[in-house]
């Protein structure tokens, strides 16, 4: 299954590169979409939970993220946000 997913991603990238090339010949810049930072599922989930901290910040260990990391009520880090 991983080979199939990788083959699909490679095919998508090849088609995307071809479209960008053809658009570039016509004077259209499609590279500006690549400037946006790619967000992971965890980043989107963190934002939906109202956590504005990044993944590498200790404040992000709240709710399900804390339980996944082995922290929770009574077993936490003893950290509080001021």
Secondary structure, 3 states (H helix, E strand, C coil): CHHHHHHHHHHHHHHHHHHHHHHHHCCCCCHHHHHCCCCCHHHHHHHHCCCCCCCCCHHHCCHHHHHHHCCCCCCCCCCCCC
